[in-house]
């Protein structure tokens, strides 16, 4: 796996790798954009960042899933802040890959056991929910762009 491309523009407001991880660990919802036959399709999802990949669970009978099976390219944005000087966020771009069975029924899968438990700890009080309707996607970002407007000179 190659490292994500480095951000070239707006480096003064870019987050460090540590800040990106802390930010992604603190926030809860990302917005993912897929390429559909009728144009872009954007939807919110919960996610898990493991330091190298963004894990997403999606209904396997959704427009998002259909889009990604036809074209696995995706952009995911996590952002926060209310006032302009508070805005911060991370965009992760690349292609997703399916991990595990579709839909997920709970077949043993060493990699997913870790991800599912971490996801459950983060969102559902530690209860792993496998409903036979969702499946897992992994985004190993090809490019990560971040911004933190709190780093701008205040004046």
C-alpha positions as CSV (number, residue, x, y, z in Angstrom):
1,X,0.0,0.0,0.0
2,X,1.4,3.4,-0.9
3,X,1.1,6.4,1.4
4,X,-1.6,8.9,0.5
5,X,-0.6,11.9,-1.6
6,X,0.5,14.9,0.4
7,X,-1.6,18.0,0.4
8,X,0.0,20.7,-1.8
9,X,-2.3,23.7,-1.2
10,X,-3.1,25.5,2.0
11,X,-0.4,23.8,4.0
12,X,-0.5,26.5,6.6
13,X,-4.0,25.3,7.7
14,X,-3.4,21.6,7.1
15,X,-3.6,19.2,10.0
16,X,-0.7,17.1,11.0
17,X,-1.1,13.3,10.8
18,X,-1.7,13.2,14.6
19,X,-4.3,16.0,14.3
20,X,-6.1,14.1,11.5
21,X,-6.3,11.0,13.5
22,X,-7.5,12.8,16.7
23,X,-10.1,14.7,14.6
24,X,-11.4,11.6,12.9
25,X,-11.5,9.8,16.2
26,X,-13.5,12.6,17.8
27,X,-16.1,13.2,15.0
28,X,-18.9,10.6,14.3
29,X,-20.4,11.2,10.8
30,X,-18.9,11.5,7.4
31,X,-20.5,12.4,4.1
32,X,-19.6,10.1,1.2
33,X,-19.9,11.1,-2.4
34,X,-20.2,8.4,-5.1
35,X,-20.5,8.6,-8.9
36,X,-23.9,7.5,-10.0
37,X,-25.5,7.2,-13.4
38,X,-27.4,10.4,-12.7
39,X,-24.5,12.3,-11.3
40,X,-23.0,12.6,-7.8
41,X,-24.8,11.1,-4.9
42,X,-23.9,12.2,-1.3
43,X,-25.0,10.5,1.9
44,X,-24.0,10.6,5.6
45,X,-22.5,7.5,7.2
46,X,-20.9,6.5,10.5
47,X,-17.3,5.4,10.0
48,X,-14.3,4.0,11.7
49,X,-10.8,5.3,11.1
50,X,-8.0,2.8,11.9
51,X,-5.1,5.1,11.2
52,X,-4.7,3.9,7.6
53,X,-8.2,3.1,6.3
54,X,-11.7,4.5,6.6
55,X,-14.2,1.6,7.3
56,X,-17.8,2.1,6.2
57,X,-20.8,-0.1,6.6
58,X,-23.5,0.3,4.0
59,X,-26.8,-1.2,3.1
60,X,-26.0,-3.6,0.3
61,X,-29.3,-2.7,-1.4
62,X,-28.8,1.1,-1.6
63,X,-28.0,3.6,-4.3
64,X,-24.7,4.2,-2.7
65,X,-23.8,0.5,-2.9
66,X,-25.0,0.3,-6.5
67,X,-22.9,3.3,-7.4
68,X,-19.8,1.9,-5.7
69,X,-20.1,-1.5,-7.3
70,X,-20.2,0.2,-10.7
71,X,-17.4,2.7,-9.9
72,X,-15.5,2.3,-6.6
73,X,-14.2,5.8,-6.5
74,X,-15.3,7.8,-3.5
75,X,-14.8,10.9,-1.5
76,X,-15.5,11.1,2.2
77,X,-15.6,14.3,4.2
78,X,-15.7,14.8,7.9
79,X,-16.0,18.4,9.1
80,X,-16.8,20.5,12.1
81,X,-17.1,24.1,13.2
82,X,-19.8,26.8,13.2
83,X,-18.1,30.1,12.6
84,X,-15.6,30.6,9.7
85,X,-12.7,30.7,12.0
86,X,-13.6,27.4,13.6
87,X,-14.0,25.4,10.4
88,X,-11.9,22.2,10.2
89,X,-12.2,19.0,8.3
90,X,-10.7,16.1,6.5
91,X,-11.4,14.8,3.0
92,X,-10.3,11.2,2.1
93,X,-10.4,10.2,-1.6
94,X,-9.7,6.9,-3.3
95,X,-11.5,3.6,-4.1
96,X,-13.3,1.3,-1.8
97,X,-13.0,-2.4,-1.6
98,X,-15.6,-4.9,-0.2
99,X,-14.4,-6.8,2.8
100,X,-16.4,-9.9,3.9
101,X,-19.5,-11.4,2.6
102,X,-22.3,-9.3,1.0
103,X,-24.5,-8.8,2.9
104,X,-22.7,-9.5,6.1
105,X,-24.2,-12.5,7.9
106,X,-21.5,-13.0,10.5
107,X,-19.2,-15.5,8.8
108,X,-15.9,-15.6,10.7
109,X,-13.6,-13.0,9.3
110,X,-10.5,-12.1,11.5
111,X,-10.1,-8.6,10.1
112,X,-13.8,-7.7,10.4
113,X,-14.1,-9.0,14.0
114,X,-11.7,-6.2,15.1
115,X,-13.4,-3.6,12.9
116,X,-16.9,-4.6,14.0
117,X,-16.1,-4.5,17.7
118,X,-14.4,-1.1,17.4
119,X,-17.4,0.2,15.4
120,X,-19.8,-1.2,18.0
121,X,-17.7,0.3,20.9
122,X,-17.9,3.7,19.1
123,X,-21.6,3.7,18.2
124,X,-23.7,1.0,19.8
125,X,-22.4,0.6,23.4
126,X,-20.3,-2.4,22.4
127,X,-23.1,-4.5,20.9
128,X,-22.0,-5.8,17.4
129,X,-25.1,-5.8,15.2
130,X,-25.1,-8.0,12.1
131,X,-28.4,-7.6,10.4
132,X,-27.9,-9.4,7.0
133,X,-28.5,-6.2,5.2
134,X,-25.2,-4.3,5.5
135,X,-21.7,-5.0,4.2
136,X,-18.3,-3.5,4.8
137,X,-16.3,-1.2,2.6
138,X,-12.7,-0.2,3.2
139,X,-11.3,3.0,1.8
140,X,-7.5,3.2,1.8
141,X,-7.2,6.9,0.9
142,X,-5.1,7.8,-2.1
143,X,-5.3,11.4,-1.0
144,X,-6.0,13.1,2.3
145,X,-6.7,16.8,2.4
146,X,-7.3,18.6,5.7
147,X,-8.0,22.1,6.9
148,X,-8.2,23.8,10.3
149,X,-9.1,27.5,10.0
150,X,-8.3,28.0,13.7
151,X,-4.7,28.0,12.4
152,X,-5.3,31.2,10.4
153,X,-4.0,34.5,11.9
154,X,-6.8,36.2,13.8
155,X,-7.0,39.9,13.2
